[in-house]
Amino acid sequence: MSTIAIETAGLVKVFGDNRAVDGVDLTVPSGTVYGVLGPNGAGKTTTVKMLATLLRPDAGEAHVFGHDVVREADAVRSRVSLTGQYASVDEDLTGHENLVLLARLTGHGRKPAAARADQLLAAFGLSEAAGRQVKNYSGGMRRRIDIAASILNTPDLLFLDEPTTGLDPRSRNQVWEIVRAVVAQGTTVLLTTQYLDEADQLASRIAVIDRGKVIAEGTKGELKASVGAGSVHVRLRDARQRPEAERLLTAALAGAAVQPEPDPVALTARVGTGDRGAAEAASRALAELAAAGITVDNFSLGQPSLDEVFLALTDAPAPTEPAQEATA
């Protein structure tokens, strides 16, 4: 198998006056989870559809395991599977019937299809619900049966387009465990998401897309470092001293933005570049507070969160609840 699962150069898709994808360049290594992170309407789903041969690019090139997605679409389709934002199984069939039907359509014989369905239902914790109609499944169960359907024939590359949209935390964790198990078997996963913690939990590399363009790419650590700041969190003993502490911190941190937290004794500030610069700035700030007689009960220094990275890169609030991306 090629060491590169996906490679795109200048990928473009236009719908009327809207350049949904505007020159996307990606390189996705095999055997990893690659996260594509962006706000609603950023171009994530459109990019996935082109890579999965469901949409034809208007410009640029894309290759999946070395196969051109336009000229060699059949070769690409033989190696990939796609789970979209919403369950694509038949709600009037049972879980077992859905998997058997799809297995038969993808070339399994009658007995092997039933055996594969039983195997996946057990692996995904759905054996007890195998005889129930899918329309009676919970949201988390529907996502699990949908992913199970996508790997009846184990793909080399699995596209997961916002797989945990609308799920409760427990169901999301179950889907995450399934993704990790799929990758452990050698499948490459391209994951689109608006959940920042999902990208943080699963992806080894992340591309941030906004307005159809890749605006940043790298590991989680590289993206956090690219913001060029650390976060200082201070918790005071006396809430009455917070205004003075805010003034002193702003001066000590060379005018850095100091934000009062909802907690009346807490303050947060963004500080210098690099671990050493941040640590030195924080030490000066603590010394200034001590000299002014302001007692600090708790102090921490760390990298910015992915939420802060997202805000800095896209100049938009970090999303908390995914919504379906609008395409043509």
Disulfide bonds with the S-S distance in Angstrom:
none
